[in-house]
Amino acid sequence: MRILPASDRALLVEAADLDEALRLRDAWEGMPGVRELIPGARTVLVRFDPLEARAEELAARLDATTTDAGAERPQAEVTIPVRYDGEDLDEVARLLGMTVDEVISRHLAAQWRVAFSGFSPGFGYVVGDDPLLDVPRRDTPRTRVPAGAVGLAGRFTGVYPRESPGGWQLIGRTDAVMWDVHRDPPALLAPGTRVRFERAAVVERGAERRDETPPLGGESRGQRRVSSCFARSTTGGGLDGGAASRSSIEVVRPALQLLVQDRGRPGHAALGVSASGAADRTAMRDANHAVGNGRDAAVLECVGGVVLRFHGAGVAAVTGAKGDIALTDREGVDRGIRHGAPFAYADGDELLLGHPLRGLRYVIGVRGGILASAALGSVATDTLAGLGPAPLTVGDVVAIGDPAIAPDAVDPHPVPRVLPAPGDVVELEITLGPRDDWFTPAAIQALFGQEWEVTPRSDRIGIRLHGALPLERAVPGELPSEGAETGAIQVPPDGQPVLFLRDHPLTGGYPIAGAVTDRFLDLAGQLPPGTRVRFRRAAHSNGSVTTS
């Protein structure tokens, strides 16, 4: 097996096939220094702690592992009713040289099991035993695939848990709920689960025909707008629910995006859940330090200008992006706020943040922290997965925790930090790999030799970059789905890279040329559209770690 660098904190191990990848994953569970294992179609992404394991030493330990088939574990079984009316069903039949009825019959007859999770929470890569059911992804991915769509890609079938982009060939749909954070386990299709597809019953009702597909696992609850710690104000500006009895923040004028964030929810890759969390961890740390919170306290992350009204008195700080900041009291008197420094607010004061002049994301910390309903141990909003509180809009209110429990005193001495403005050139350090050999030497030269502009089509999932010279592939065809790191530079067929940020999918099928090193990820999360990026090679970026 080859062991390749995937970032400065991850290795990608190539296996002979899916079965070996799963056996290796099992064998490496609990290995010292290993933090998480993400199997793919023929790989295992090994995330490790650089403070506990050096890449070369860990690679040697991984390489020394021996596995055997072993005894098969008892697995759960799930039946999923499907209406076979997908938009790509005719095209799949044409690609396979079958009739539509034959495709459906073979899909129903095959024995399926969930090999691994990825892309989004609840998305199981379900592999079957019929070698003829092997179709390529669509040449052009759809921007919107509805929840419940059943698709094929390669040897895999899968069900989209929620509406999202996707390039799988759609053959049907189901009402089965793939993901419910309030269910145990949340994912209907957990790794190892055996899956049986059946045709959904069709019931005649007068002149109408409709499919009767009973939902599995109850109602999907996902992101919720209102909870005991997250309420909507009444017309008079008062507060509803549990937020009425405590200090809180009300959204008066919305931002382009206003989210609750904390350090995220690492350790749930087996469920298809990325860590998410604050895009700029440094800004979150600085905001919490300024107001005396612990490092885990939740904050608000804001893109664009916003007006927020405080209910109750307290202490807050604004870090991250830099722009005009002002605090206005009930009498309309403004006072300036120093970026990064704590300031006192009174009941009814309004905080105005202008459009950022440098950086992209403001971070607003308040003594006591932001309170919101947790999902999998975190209140972070994951925009791809739909986990955590929904994005805040006009009239929404978030509660503030008890300032008396903040462990430290406020710190009036902010740490200076320079963030880029549109047009600035920013240098990011990257580790090459794991799929740099999928690109021509000219493409690797272009990756480092030219500037890449941050386009407006960027978000917390990824930054879309544009360069004069697209990255040319040396290896044609599709890459079987494999794990991806935060900071990964994935290259779709148009040759224009996408730099994955905090809410990226855990797996992907486009080759990854390199990954931004951990110490540059916070800067990447602050790149506004129009910034120009130059990549430089990390000192440890030296191709394959080991080959055996």
N, C-alpha and C positions, 0 to 999 in steps of 0.2 A: 504494500500500500504506500501511496505517496502522502506526505504530510506537508501541507502548504501554509504559509502565513496568510491569515485572513484579516488581521489588524495587529496592533501592538498588544492586544489582550485576547487574541483568539487564533486558533489553528483550524484548518479545514483538512480532514482526513478522508482520502478517497478509499472506498471499499470496492470489492468485486461486484457486489449487487446489493439490493435492498436488504435481503436477509442478513448478509454479513454486517451491513451498517447497523441494523437493529441489535445484533449480537454484540458488536463492539460498544454500542451505547450502553447496553446492560453491564458489560464487563468493566466499563470505566466509571460507573456510578460510584460516588464516594471517594474517588482518587484524590489524594491531597493536592490542594491548589486548584482543582477543577471546580468551577462555579455552576456551569450549566452545559447541558449536552443537547444539541438540536440535530436529530437525524434528518437526512434528505433522501432522495431516491437512490443515490449511490455514495453518499458522503455522511460524515458526522462533523458538525461544527462544535468545537471544544472551546468554550469560554473559560478563561482562567484568570486568577488574580496575580498580576505581575509581582506583587510584594511577597507572594508565597511560592511562586514557581517561575523559573526562567524558561523561555520558549524552547531552547535547545534541549534542556534537561527533561522538560515535560514531553517533548517529541520522542525522546529516547525511551521513556517509560511507556508511552502509547504504542510505540513500534514493537516493544517487547511483549505486548499482550497476545495471548493465544486464546482462541475461542473454539467451541464446538457447538454443534446443533443443540445439544442439551434437551431436557424435557420441555415439552410445550406447556405453557402456563394456561390454566383455565381462563377463558375469556367470556365477557358478556356478549350478548347478541341483541341486535336492534333490527326491527323491521321498519322500512320506510316506504310508505305508499307514494307512487309517482304517477303523475299525469304526463304521458309521453306526447307532448305537443311543443317541444322546444324549437326555437327559431332555426337552429342549425341541424335539425334531424335529417332533412333531405341531403344536406351537404355531407354529413357524417356517412350516410348510406353510400353516397357517390364515392367518397374517399376510400371506403372499405370494400367497394364492389358488391354491396348487398342491397336488398330491398329494405325499406323502412321497417317492415314487420320483422325481418331477420335481425336487424340491429336491436330492436326492442326485445325480441325473444332471447337473444344472447345476453343482453344486459340483465334480464330477469333470471336467467339460468346460471350465470356465473356465481362463483363463491367469492365473496369480498371480505376484506378485513382492513381496518384502519392502520396504516403503516406509521404515520406521523402526523403532527398538526403543524399548521403554519399559515401564512398569508394574513389571517385574521382570526380572532377567538372563535372556536367552534368549527373552523374549516378543517376537516379531516381529509388527508390524502388517502383515498380508499383504493387499494390495489386488488385486482381480480386475477383469476386463474385462466381466463380466456385470452390466449396470445393474439387472437385476431382483433380484439377490441383495443387497438393502438392507433390513435389519431393525433395529428399535430395540433398545436394551438392555432387560433385564428391569426392571420397575418396582421390584422389591425385590431387591437383589443377594444372592447366596448368601454365607453366612459361610464355607463351605468348598467349593472346587472342586478335584477331584482332579488330580494331575499327569497330563498327557497328554490332558486334555479338549480337544476341538476345538470352538471356538465362533464365532458370527457376531455382529457389532455394526456397524451402519451398512453401509458397503461393504467392511468388513474381515472377514477370518477370522484366527484366531489359535489357538495351542496353548499351554495353561498349562504352564510348565516344572516347576512344583512346586505342591503343595497351597497354596491361598491363597484369600482372598475374591475374588469376581468377579461381575459383572453381565451377562456375555455370554450369548447364547442357545446352549446346548450341543447340538450335533448329532451328536457322535461322540467317539471316543477313539483314541489311538495309543500304541504303546510306544516310538516314536522318542524319543531323549534330546535334549531341546532345549538343555540347558546342561550342560557338563562343563568345570570350570575347568582340568582337566588336558589338555584337547583344544586343538588349535590350528587354527582359532580356537575359543574355548569355546562360542560360540553357533552352533547348527546353522543358524538362520535369521538370518544377518547382513544388514544393509541392502543392497539390490540383488540378493539371491539370488532366482533364479526358482524357483518351487515348483510341483510337480505332485502332486496328491492322487490316490491310487488306492485302490480298495476292497481291504481286507485279505482275503487268501485264507482260506477256511474249510475246515478239514480234518476229515473224519469219522473218529472213533476209537471204534469199537464203538458203544455207546449214547450216547456223549458227543459234543458238537460244541464245538470251540473254534477261535478265530481264531489263525492263525499270522502274527503281525506281528513280524518280526525287529527287534530294537532297533538303532538307528543310533548310531554313535559310542561304543559301549562302555558300561560301567556308569557311572551317575551317582554321583559321590563326594561332592559338596557339603560339608557340615560333617562333620567326623570327630571322634569323641570322643578317640581315642588317636593320638598321633604321637610322634616321637622327643623332642619338647620338651613333651609334654602327655600325662601318664600317669595311671593310676589306681593308688592305693596298694594294697598287699596287706593282708590281715587284721591283720597285726602293725603296721601303720602305716608299713611300709617303702615304698620307691619302686620303680616298675617302669621298664624301658626306659632311655632316655637321661637321664631326670630323676634317676635314682638317683645319678649321679656328680657332681651340681652342687647348689648351693643352690636351694631351692625353697619353694613355699607350698602347703600342703595344706588343702582345704576340710573343716573339722570339722563345722560346722553351716551349712546352706545359707542363702543370702539369697533374697529374692523373685526377684531376678535378679542374677547375677554374671557379668560379661563381660570379655573382653580387648578393650582399645581402644587405638588410636593416633590419628594425625591423619587417617586414612582413605585412600581410594583415588580421588582426583579424576582426571578425564580419561578415564573409561571410559563416558561416556554413550552412545556409539555401540553399546556392547554391552548397553545397558539397565541399567547398574550405577551406582547413586548413590555419592556420596563416602563416606557413612556416617561413622565416626569418633566420637570422644568427644562425648557430648551436651553436656558443659560443657568447652569448650576451655580456659577460664581455670583451672578446677580442675586439669586435666591439666598445664597449664604450671606452675602453682604447686607441684604435687607433684613434678614433675621438677626444678624449680629448687631445691626444698628439699633434695633428696638429691644434687644435683650432676649429674644426667643432662642429656643433650642434649634438645632440644625434641621430637625424634621418638621418644623411648623409649616403649615400650608400658606401659600401666598396667592396673589392674583398676578396673572401674566397677561399683558395688554399689548396688542398690535394696533397702532394708530392712536388718535386722540380720544379722550374720554372725559366725562364729568361724573364724579362720584360724590354722593352725599353721606356724611357720617351721622349716625344716630347714636348718641352717647358720646362721652369724652374718652380720649385715649392718646396713644402715641403711634405714629406711622413713619414710614420711610419709603422713598422711591429710588430704585437703582436700575441698572441695565441701560436701556436707551436713554438718550439725552435730548430734551426739548424744553419748551416753555412749561414751567410748573408754577401754579399759584394756588393759594388757599383763600377762599372767600367766605366771610362770616355772614350771619343772618342779616346784617345791616348793609351788606354789599361791599364791605371794606376788604380789599385784597392785601395779602402779604406774600412776599416771595418765599419760596421754599428752596433750600440748598440741596442739590442733587446728592443722594447718598447719606444725608444726615437725618437723624430723627427729628420729628417736629410734633408738637402737641396740637390736637384738634379738639374742638368743642362740639356739642350737639348742634346739628344743623349746618356745620361748615361743609363747604363743597370744594373738592379737589379737582382742579383743572389740569389735564395733561394735554399739551399741544402735540401736533404731529411730530414724530421724532426727527431731529436734525442729524443725529448720529445713532447708529444702531437701529434695531427693528422692534425689540420687545422691551417695554417697561416691566419692571417687577415691583409690586406694591406689597410691602410687609406691614403688618400691624401687630402691636404687642398683644400676645394672647393667641395669635394665629387665626387663620380663617377656618371656620367649622363647616363641614359638609358631610354628606353620607358617603361612607367608604365602600369601595368595591375591591375585593381581594386585598384588603389591608391598606388601601391607598385611596386618597381623594383626588388623585391626578386625573385630569380629563385627557383621555386617549381619543383623538379625533378620528383615527382609522377604525379602532375597535368599537367605539361607542360606549366605552366604559367611563365611569365617573360622572360628575355633574355636567349637565348640558351647558354649552356656551351661554354666557350671561348676556341679557339684552335689557332694553328699557323697562324699568319697573321691578326688575329682579333685585332681591335682597339676600345678602350672605351674612351669616352670623359671625361674630368675633368671639373668640375664647376668652376666658378669664385672664386679664392681664396680671393678676396676682401670682399666677402659677408660672409665669415666665422666669427662667432660672437665673438670668443675668441682668445687670444694670444696662441702661442704654449707653451707646458709644457715639459721642458726637464727632468722631474723627473718621470720616469716610476715606476709603482707600482710592486714590486716583486711578482712573482706567480710561483708556482712549478706545472708542469704538469707531468703525468706519462709517463714512457718509457715501451716498450714491456718487459714483465716479472714482472713488478711492480704489487703489490696488491693494489687495490683502493677500498675504502669503499663508498658505495652509500646508502643514507637514503631513505626508501620507506614507503609508506602508504599501508597497506593491504587492499584488496578489489578492486572491488566490488564482485569478484567471487572466493575468497579464499575458500569458502565452497564447491566449485566444485573439490577440491583436498583433498587427504587423509592427515591425520595428519603427516604421514611420509614425504609427499611431502612438506608441509609447513616447517617442520624441515630441509629438504634438501635445501629449498630455502634460509634459513638463515645460515645453518650450513656448507655449502661447498662453494668452490670457483668456479666461472663461468668464463671460458675463452672467451675473445672477439675473434670471428673468422674472417677470411678475408672476409666472405660473409656478410659484413656490409656496410651500406651507410647512406645517410641522411634520408631515410625512417625508418630504424631501425637497431639495433645492434643484430646480431644473436649470442647468447651465447651457450656455451657447458659445461655441467657438467657431472661428473662421474655418478651421479644418476639422470635420467630424472624425471620430476615431474609427479607423478601418479595421474590420475583422480579418484575421488570418484563418480562423476556423469557422466554416459555415455551419448552418443547422442550429438545432435547439440544444440548450443545456438542461439536463434534468434538474428539477427543483432542488435547491440546496439552501442552507442557512445563510443569513446575511446579518452583518453587524451594524450598529449605529455608526454612521460615518462612512459606510460602504459607498463606493462610486460605481454604481451600476450603469451599464451602457446598453440601451435599447437599440433596435435595428437602425435608427436614424443616425447613430454615432454621437449623439449629444448626451453627455453624462447626466445622471441624476444622483445627487449626494443625499443619502438617507439621513434623516434627522430622527428625533425621539419616537415618533409614532409610526415608524416604518414597518412594513410586513416582515415577519420573521424569516420567510423563505421567498425565493424568487427564481425565475427561470432565465434571466438575462445575465451575461457574464459580468463579474465584478473585477475591475482592473486594479483597484486599490482601496484603501480605507484611510480616512483622516484619523490621526492619532488622538488619543483621549484628551490630551492637554489642549488641543485646538478645537474640540467639539463645541465648547461654549461660544467661542468666536464665530464658528460656523452658524450657530443659532441666532446670531445677531447681524447677519448679512442682509442689508436691504436690497431690493431690486435696483439694478444699475451698478452695484459694486462689481469690481473685476477681480477675479481670483487667479493667482498663480500657485501651482503646486510645486513643492520641493520634496525630494526624496528623504525619508527618515534614515538616520544613520544605520539602523538595524534592518532596513529593507533590502534583503539580499536574496530574494527568490526562495526556492524550496528549502525548507528546514532540514528535511531528511528524505531519502528515498530508499525503499526496500523492496 
